Amino acid sequence: MARPWRSIAKRILKTLVAVAAVGFAYVAYLYLSLPDVRRLAGTNPTTTAFMELRIREAADAGRSKFQIRYRWVPYSQVSANLRRAVIVTEDAAFYDHDGIDLTELKASFEKNWEEGQLLRGGSTITQQLAKNLYLSPTRNPMRKVEELMIARRLEAALTKRRIFEIYLNMIEWGDGIFGCEAAARAYFGSPCASLSVEQAALMAGAIINPRVHSPAKPTGRLLRRQQIIIRRMGIKDAPSPAPPPVAPPS
């Protein structure tokens, strides 16, 4: 007669095998249903999942005058100050990883495990681009799996420069404001190419929550972030924080 624990162990093993099979099938389905990102190598996107989400939210809220402000500019016309500020703020290892920063991902997992909730994202620039283009801002674990898969596809299909160019042009930078050109003109009344170190640091600092932090009317927290970013950029004598002039409505 088999011992009771052996019977229990068999049932547990069968359950684990079934769960693993279902999980593998679901991941395989996700992989096969992922968007084809290869066209982005030569074609600029004109909309994103985040843009479409904000349009729906505005319509649901009865904001009839809401509109997306967006203007594409080539990489060469993006301020070198902004490129540097965004890298040191969002993904210092961008040029060294293949879309997923395992060190940062491990730190994120450990922090979230300790806190018992999803607090730290640990997303690379490539992951953020994947989320903005195709997904949503939710923190659903399976959405995170999709994000990781799309990030790897982006890295395989595009150069680092192209990924960064699309990122700078398509991410959300305020209420209805998408991309660095629209943001620079909305907040400073000037093209992205002419952003100063101070302006670039404010814009980079606002990425963390662009619908709360406005570079035109920076909060104390954003001004502190600006100073940290400027120092990370290698500029030792960071200027005293001062709110930039508010640009006229565009």
C-alpha positions as CSV (number, residue, x, y, z in Angstrom):
1,M,0.0,0.0,0.0
2,A,1.4,3.3,-1.1
3,R,2.1,5.8,1.6
4,P,-0.2,8.8,1.8
5,W,2.6,11.3,1.2
6,R,3.5,9.6,-2.1
7,S,0.0,10.0,-3.4
8,I,0.0,13.7,-2.3
9,A,3.4,14.2,-4.0
10,K,2.1,12.7,-7.2
11,R,-0.9,15.0,-7.2
12,I,1.2,18.0,-6.5
13,L,3.6,17.0,-9.3
14,K,0.7,16.6,-11.8
15,T,-0.6,20.0,-10.8
16,L,2.7,21.7,-11.3
17,V,3.2,20.1,-14.7
18,A,-0.3,21.2,-15.7
19,V,0.4,24.8,-14.6
20,A,3.7,24.8,-16.4
21,A,2.1,23.6,-19.6
22,V,-0.6,26.2,-19.4
23,G,2.0,28.9,-18.7
24,F,4.2,27.8,-21.6
25,A,1.2,27.7,-23.9
26,Y,0.2,31.2,-22.9
27,V,3.7,32.6,-23.3
28,A,3.9,31.0,-26.7
29,Y,0.5,32.6,-27.7
30,L,1.8,36.0,-26.5
31,Y,5.0,35.6,-28.6
32,L,3.1,34.7,-31.7
33,S,0.7,37.6,-31.3
34,L,3.3,40.3,-30.7
35,P,3.4,43.2,-33.1
36,D,5.9,43.1,-36.0
37,V,8.4,45.9,-35.1
38,R,10.6,45.5,-38.2
39,R,8.8,48.2,-40.1
40,L,9.9,50.7,-37.6
41,A,13.4,50.5,-39.0
42,G,12.4,52.7,-41.9
43,T,8.9,54.0,-41.0
44,N,8.1,56.6,-38.3
45,P,5.2,55.7,-36.1
46,T,2.3,58.2,-36.2
47,T,0.4,57.1,-33.1
48,T,0.9,55.0,-29.9
49,A,-1.2,53.0,-27.5
50,F,-0.7,55.8,-25.0
51,M,-2.0,58.4,-27.4
52,E,-5.1,56.4,-28.2
53,L,-5.6,55.8,-24.5
54,R,-5.4,59.5,-23.7
55,I,-7.9,60.3,-26.5
56,R,-10.4,57.8,-25.1
57,E,-9.9,59.1,-21.6
58,A,-10.5,62.7,-22.7
59,A,-13.7,61.6,-24.6
60,D,-15.0,59.8,-21.6
61,A,-14.3,62.9,-19.5
62,G,-16.2,65.1,-21.9
63,R,-13.1,67.0,-23.0
64,S,-14.2,67.9,-26.5
65,K,-11.3,70.3,-27.1
66,F,-8.6,67.8,-26.1
67,Q,-6.0,67.1,-28.9
68,I,-2.7,65.4,-29.2
69,R,0.3,67.7,-29.7
70,Y,3.1,65.9,-31.5
71,R,5.7,66.7,-34.1
72,W,8.4,64.3,-35.3
73,V,12.0,65.5,-35.5
74,P,15.1,63.5,-36.7
75,Y,17.7,62.4,-34.1
76,S,20.1,65.0,-35.4
77,Q,17.6,67.8,-34.4
78,V,17.3,66.6,-30.8
79,S,19.4,68.6,-28.4
80,A,22.5,66.7,-27.3
81,N,21.7,68.1,-23.8
82,L,18.4,66.3,-23.8
83,R,19.8,63.1,-25.2
84,R,22.4,63.0,-22.4
85,A,19.9,64.0,-19.7
86,V,17.4,61.3,-20.7
87,I,20.1,58.6,-20.7
88,V,21.5,59.4,-17.3
89,T,18.0,59.7,-15.9
90,E,16.1,56.8,-17.4
91,D,18.7,54.2,-18.5
92,A,22.4,54.8,-17.9
93,A,23.2,51.3,-19.3
94,F,21.1,51.8,-22.5
95,Y,24.1,51.2,-24.9
96,D,25.3,48.2,-23.0
97,H,22.2,45.9,-22.6
98,D,20.0,44.1,-25.1
99,G,16.8,45.7,-24.1
100,I,16.6,44.3,-20.6
101,D,18.9,45.5,-17.8
102,L,19.1,42.3,-15.6
103,T,20.9,44.1,-12.8
104,E,18.1,46.7,-12.5
105,L,15.4,44.1,-13.1
106,K,16.8,42.1,-10.2
107,A,16.9,45.1,-7.9
108,S,13.3,46.0,-8.9
109,F,12.1,42.4,-8.2
110,E,13.8,42.4,-4.8
111,K,12.3,45.9,-3.9
112,N,8.8,44.9,-4.9
113,W,9.1,41.6,-3.0
114,E,10.2,43.4,0.1
115,E,7.4,45.9,-0.1
116,G,4.7,43.4,-1.2
117,Q,3.6,45.4,-4.1
118,L,4.7,46.8,-7.5
119,L,6.5,50.0,-6.6
120,R,9.7,50.0,-8.7
121,G,9.6,49.5,-12.4
122,G,13.2,48.8,-13.4
123,S,12.3,49.5,-17.1
124,T,14.9,50.3,-19.7
125,I,14.3,52.9,-22.4
126,T,13.6,50.0,-24.8
127,Q,11.0,48.6,-22.4
128,Q,9.4,52.0,-22.0
129,L,9.2,52.4,-25.7
130,A,7.5,48.9,-26.1
131,K,5.0,49.9,-23.4
132,N,4.2,53.3,-25.0
133,L,3.9,52.0,-28.5
134,Y,1.8,48.9,-28.0
135,L,0.7,48.4,-24.4
136,S,-0.8,50.3,-21.4
137,P,0.4,51.9,-18.2
138,T,-1.1,49.1,-16.1
139,R,1.3,47.1,-13.9
140,N,-0.3,43.7,-14.7
141,P,2.4,41.0,-14.5
142,M,1.5,39.5,-17.9
143,R,1.6,43.0,-19.5
144,K,5.2,43.1,-18.1
145,V,6.0,39.8,-19.9
146,E,4.7,41.3,-23.2
147,E,6.8,44.4,-22.6
148,L,9.9,42.3,-22.1
149,M,9.2,40.3,-25.3
150,I,8.6,43.3,-27.4
151,A,11.7,45.0,-26.0
152,R,13.8,42.1,-27.2
153,R,12.2,42.3,-30.6
154,L,12.9,46.0,-30.8
155,E,16.6,45.4,-30.0
156,A,16.8,42.6,-32.6
157,A,15.2,44.7,-35.4
158,L,16.5,48.2,-34.7
159,T,19.7,50.0,-33.9
160,K,20.2,51.7,-30.6
161,R,20.1,55.1,-32.2
162,R,16.8,54.3,-33.9
163,I,15.2,53.0,-30.7
164,F,16.3,56.2,-28.9
165,E,15.1,58.4,-31.7
166,I,11.6,56.8,-31.7
167,Y,11.5,57.0,-27.9
168,L,12.4,60.7,-27.7
169,N,9.7,61.4,-30.4
170,M,6.9,59.3,-29.1
171,I,6.9,59.2,-25.2
172,E,4.3,61.1,-23.2
173,W,5.6,64.5,-21.9
174,G,2.5,66.1,-20.5
175,D,-1.3,66.4,-20.9
176,G,-1.7,65.6,-24.6
177,I,2.0,66.4,-25.3
178,F,4.0,63.6,-26.9
179,G,7.6,63.7,-28.1
180,C,10.5,66.1,-27.3
181,E,9.7,68.6,-30.1
182,A,6.1,69.2,-29.0
183,A,7.2,69.3,-25.3
184,A,10.1,71.8,-26.0
185,R,7.7,74.1,-27.9
186,A,4.9,73.8,-25.3
187,Y,7.1,74.4,-22.2
188,F,9.9,76.7,-23.5
189,G,8.5,78.1,-26.8
190,S,11.6,76.9,-28.7
191,P,12.6,73.9,-30.8
192,C,14.0,70.8,-29.1
193,A,17.4,71.4,-30.9
194,S,18.0,74.5,-28.8
195,L,17.3,73.1,-25.3
196,S,19.8,74.3,-22.7
197,V,21.3,72.0,-20.1
198,E,18.8,73.3,-17.5
199,Q,15.8,72.9,-19.7
200,A,16.9,69.4,-20.8
201,A,17.3,68.3,-17.2
202,L,13.8,69.6,-16.4
203,M,12.3,67.7,-19.3
204,A,14.2,64.5,-18.4
205,G,13.1,64.8,-14.8
206,A,9.5,65.1,-15.8
207,I,9.4,61.7,-17.6
208,I,8.8,59.9,-14.3
209,N,5.3,61.4,-14.2
210,P,4.7,63.8,-17.1
211,R,1.1,64.5,-16.3
212,V,2.0,65.8,-12.8
213,H,5.4,67.4,-13.4
214,S,5.5,70.3,-15.8
215,P,8.9,71.7,-16.8
216,A,7.1,75.1,-17.4
217,K,5.9,75.2,-13.7
218,P,8.3,72.9,-11.9
219,T,7.5,71.6,-8.4
220,G,10.1,71.5,-5.7
221,R,10.6,67.8,-6.4
222,L,11.2,68.4,-10.1
223,L,13.7,71.2,-9.4
224,R,15.6,68.8,-7.0
225,R,15.6,66.2,-9.7
226,Q,16.9,68.7,-12.2
227,Q,20.0,69.4,-10.0
228,I,20.6,65.6,-9.6
229,I,20.4,65.1,-13.4
230,I,22.7,68.0,-14.2
231,R,25.3,66.5,-11.8
232,R,24.9,63.1,-13.4
233,M,25.5,64.7,-16.8
234,G,29.0,65.6,-15.5
235,I,28.3,69.3,-14.9
236,K,29.7,69.9,-11.4
237,D,28.6,73.5,-10.9
238,A,24.9,73.1,-11.3
239,P,23.0,76.4,-11.4
240,S,20.6,77.3,-8.7
241,P,17.1,76.1,-9.6
242,A,14.9,78.7,-11.1
243,P,11.6,78.2,-12.8
244,P,11.8,78.7,-16.6
245,P,9.6,81.3,-18.3
246,V,6.1,80.0,-19.2
247,A,5.7,79.7,-22.9
248,P,2.5,81.1,-24.5
249,P,0.0,78.4,-25.3
250,S,0.7,76.7,-28.6
